[in-house]
């Protein structure tokens, strides 16, 4: 079991988009404080440090790990640094909160998990879709039996519409690592690798932790070559090759899930904004908004969550948490979802109990994302357990026929 602490003193490394929502979470917790920040951009680091309390600034992660009194590290760096930094921090005796995707291969993620176990520290992965207030309420209703046994998850991915002026810094202008095959971890599919971990984590959450067992992804070529831009803070300009649909089975054998995407970046249209989910049960159904979500109504009433029940009154829910800091959205992903996530991480350390979303959970989500990419390239369903531990998406051959052979 990880050791407990009486107060969390955290250093944050990587001061891009996720760092500010994370910092808000630590600042809002009475038993946590930020004690250091680290970034290669000295000016950005000093500005961040001044905003959250004139903190010590480091340009070297290894040096920050030696900071006096620090007992936790928050890793918000690019994906290719996640697992290595998590392992280094654990070996230095630090509790770790690491952004998703946790790793680029199962092997490097498992090495970080092993280091955390051997050193008795907490390792949590920042899977915000599990901590959104709307998603947490959906899970609560499902656990209470409001829809009976959950049997099917239908995820709908419409366009994320960015605010004209984001309320938080969205990171450096150069975010080319996100589309680099090696550094992003996604090979030919950097967008799907970065985001699919969310979809699998959310489905497992709504199905009461029933793990994904087999994935089938459809690859689609665009019907015209026009480039399409996403949000101003991301580098994606085209979704080619695109994966617009993924279907998967869960280990129990009784539940299935599907995700579909239609938004301006992949040249398709959906009037619903952002991420939304329908959870179908044996006696009811839930519709719920997620990241960037908007357009859900009951009658003419805007809602964040609708609970339909057989032969019972339909209930609607809203979560008044203020505007999203990045998206034009009805729910607050940036920053309230992240604040919920950080609060959970801190509380798990204080109590010495496992975090809600562990390193092992993060590894499993990455394995599912890799199965998605292999499936799209081979045109076949892929069992998650058959994805080799050393496999990375960047290593797959260009002809798409070498995934599991």
Steps between C-alpha positions, in 0.01 A plus 500: 500500500625854430604706798275778626594864562364778720552768233574487129784721372507465124729608219343545156705423188382609154307828508276461197122462471442252786727665758270790592190285564718268709641794696148623569425161650796508736432863595139411589594210729568592865764229539699564182739765380713557190864527603683511164450520124713377212503587131759549227353844425631715783270796434190280497617327818555828684160632392331180619695504827400860572133423436498218753718649772854603401613137484853368436557449127701217343601425143621148589258231612781311673586811702136559595482147638760611756289796618482504882172394657332390176318166517297491176544577131241599242612408146334709228770469236464361144405132472845365416628619841215367715605147591870580534434796730246300702757226555771752597267673745391172659862390537564831675224417749243742358129440463407548134212650310561457125302632205354263242589318278713348774748327271571412136534127559376261765858417597603855589179556693542179699858600589369821656228310690760257633720787620204651686417169668860432599537846654162508677366807323164584344486510120188652343428571134314818410193352333266797528205327330463291816488815716264731310210586731246390238676166450535447875125554542429253219717241673321567831159445339617179334646369826166576668326272248298778334531343152550140609799317359691730261533317169604743229696824469458726196749785481447793266785732408392830349711811454688664784441874456772711660431827680612810312731574791589211731496584871821304566833471315475228238870424472784586264439601139709206378314179584645297216570205728127423489518401133845341511456122454756409769455772758120499490496122531238471226701425187273579203211565742619762753152645559336166576783387728481823700123488541385136486627431852219731616236305313601162640534635854154660487335184363657282769389750765137498382502120476615473863864419417432225245833499305521532123589165342487538120511805271395551138585835338407629156748708303357745247661712231371853454284560196680826424846635581401828665689558823291558809619675812411402853524720810752784487715343772550167322712423192256272317404621154380178338351174619653284227511213552190523713344250740138621525356190669611250765300212646612278784399216728541479876636208696168401658360414157172677573604859421611678184605855415529717192659839431428714194656828395352772279657844525667761284850352528391176335257666259175375653216682673316443828283766663598368846816666627791318658483165675173344611399150604188284513510214751233236436385274782241229538250736665608848398743726318726794576608777264791708630730775374879479522794714386389797291147362500192700404157461344339251739140597582186350651200677358646847460708479815882487461642213706833347590352157577164334434387184679227303322338211690243243398160594647656775718540876480785631284751701702735773377818638658722805465836574662549872545879521508566806286621530145759269349839674477571376146183375328163651415331235707210430733723309744828601664779263392766771525536546787244338734549149365873532561444652844286196591777275370773670704284498813457124461876451454586703809236326711632158398849592624370647825307181573762258368244337271529421126400785267175487306690471170828316540812455292377153408174654378700743288705216349184306414351804322817540294488130408143554378611802296779293342249225424290765325788604276595142417137419420464800269816408312423129469124530451432236765380483862788492749496344846651745747704232676669411170663843466872436572647683798780652292276614214486871420281650230801674344664161442217363285589454136367744240322222312282441806543123496758447771309579819469171686667264257 
